[in-house]
Amino acid sequence: MAGRRRALGRRFGWLWAAYAASTFGTWLAFDAFALIAVLVLHAGSAEVSVLSAAGPAVGAVVAVPLGPWIEFRRKRPVMVAMDLVRCAALMSVPAAYALGGLGLAQLLVVSVVVAAADLAFRAASGAHLKALVPPGDLLVASSRFESTTWTASVLGPPVGGVLAGVFGPVVTVVADAVSYLLSALGIRAIGGTEPAPPKAPRRRVGSEGAGAPGGEERAPGLRAGELLDGWRFLLAHPALRPLFFHTVLANSLIMAVAPLLAVLMLGPLGFAPWQYGLAFALPCLGGLVGSRLTGRLVGRYGQRRVLLGTGALRVCWSVGLAFVRPGVAGLALVMAVELVLITLCGVFNPVCSTYRLEQTPSDRVARTLSAWSVTGKLTTAVMTALWGVPAALAGPRTAIGLAGLLLLATPLLLPWREGRREPRPSPGSLPRPQPQP
């Protein structure tokens, strides 16, 4: 693996710039809908919870048919379209606010549209990245995206908080919408010729119906069974199947305790809101450090060792959050646990993304990434809702500890057996990417 300073060409530079613009916009508007619901619409906690959980979950369901649809189309036009959809949906919020017609129903609809478009964009961009970047540079590219994400997570919320405090929370939604417009312009600026997408399977349709012998060849819309192609591939792949189960379960358990930890720290433990924010903002620097070390670690220890090692180590720390106490010591404990966890995630995430792309044939990338993302979103939403039950019965501290103990078992799902190499592309699949000038 080459170092992180390897030049990946002008075309990747535009893709990276587009990603940076939209990512910083998203983190500027972090929790903007919840703030608008509370401060502008005077919503209660139940309504805010529904808005926060239902929007992404329903958006994930809406995105299910988009993966197969994206697979057989050029990816850059899809990415531009999804950026413009997100921009238009978000701009409807300040427009409705200015006209005095903003309500919770609109925020929920916009949340669903943005979540579905985000999943579609991620599926298309992953497939496009594999076609744009030479195979040996996938880890370098993924690490740069990861470092951008963690940089935005450190800088975005504080800046967004200042903007919301001065101008109101609606202004951060405007900033997020503009960021998607900038992203669309960056993707358009990539230029060059995009490789032809794989051809959609054609079926014979005769006079007596589909599949009749000697019938006419047509390419109708997607059949219901084809919506599951991404999941079929993942569940049949000996290396991706265990990695899929591990990441979905581990990530959902990590995220499920976030609201419970907020209740514990801001309630019984008496931490101030700024202390709670500090406890999670500063450790994000660990993600930036981890992503920048990824190339060196893989070069020294190999991809599989880093994938398995960081995948196993990252889940060993969350159980410590169950022992947080009031005062400086408790705050230091939370920051230490989050710092180690996020640093290891900063290494694991780009290595996992690279491994997943390498193991997926080029004519299946969009469907596979879409299935992976949809499952992750839905599992996290369900797990977050379910984890309220043990919290209500035994308290948030017990529920946090239970999630931490279950996390310790998730390394068993990692692909400890040697994975196979990427299958040869099928006829009509994307060609091998060539180095870009």
Stockholm file with secondary structure:
# STOCKHOLM 1.0

chainA/1-437         MAGRRRALGRRFGWLWAAYAASTFGTWLAFDAFALIAVLVLHAGSAEVSVLSAAGPAVGAVVAVPLGPWIEFRRKRPVMVAMDLVRCAALMSVPAAYALGGLGLAQLLVVSVVVAAADLAFRAASGAHLKALVPPGDLLVASSRFESTTWTASVLGPPVGGVLAGVFGPVVTVVADAVSYLLSALGIRAIGGTEPAPPKAPRRRVGSEGAGAPGGEERAPGLRAGELLDGWRFLLAHPALRPLFFHTVLANSLIMAVAPLLAVLMLGPLGFAPWQYGLAFALPCLGGLVGSRLTGRLVGRYGQRRVLLGTGALRVCWSVGLAFVRPGVAGLALVMAVELVLITLCGVFNPVCSTYRLEQTPSDRVARTLSAWSVTGKLTTAVMTALWGVPAALAGPRTAIGLAGLLLLATPLLLPWREGRREPRPSPGSLPRPQPQP
#=GR chainA/1-437 SS CCCTTCCCCHHHHHHHHHHHHHHHHHHHTTTHHHHHHHHTSCCCHHHHHHHHHHHHHHHHHHTTTHHHHHHTSCHHHHHHHHHHHHHHHHHHHHHHHHTTCCCHHHHHHHHHHHHHHHHHHHHHHHHHHHHHSCGGGHHHHHHHHHHHHHHHHHHHHHHHHHHHHHHCTHHHHHHHHHHHHHHHHHHHTTCSCCCCCCCCCCEEEETTEETCTTCEEECCSCCGGGGGHHHHHHHHCTTHHHHHHHHHHHHHHHHHTHHHHHHHHHTTTCCCHHHHHHHHHTTHHHHHHHHHHHHHHHHHHCHHHHHHHHHHHTTSSGGGGGGCCSHHHHHHHHHHHHHHHHHHHHHHHHHHHHHHHHHSCGGGHHHHHHHHHHHHHHHHHHHHHHTHHHHHHHCHHHHHHHHHHHHTTGGGGSCCSCCCCCCCCCTTSCCCCCCCC
#=GC SS_cons         CCCTTCCCCHHHHHHHHHHHHHHHHHHHTTTHHHHHHHHTSCCCHHHHHHHHHHHHHHHHHHTTTHHHHHHTSCHHHHHHHHHHHHHHHHHHHHHHHHTTCCCHHHHHHHHHHHHHHHHHHHHHHHHHHHHHSCGGGHHHHHHHHHHHHHHHHHHHHHHHHHHHHHHCTHHHHHHHHHHHHHHHHHHHTTCSCCCCCCCCCCEEEETTEETCTTCEEECCSCCGGGGGHHHHHHHHCTTHHHHHHHHHHHHHHHHHTHHHHHHHHHTTTCCCHHHHHHHHHTTHHHHHHHHHHHHHHHHHHCHHHHHHHHHHHTTSSGGGGGGCCSHHHHHHHHHHHHHHHHHHHHHHHHHHHHHHHHHSCGGGHHHHHHHHHHHHHHHHHHHHHHTHHHHHHHCHHHHHHHHHHHHTTGGGGSCCSCCCCCCCCCTTSCCCCCCCC
//
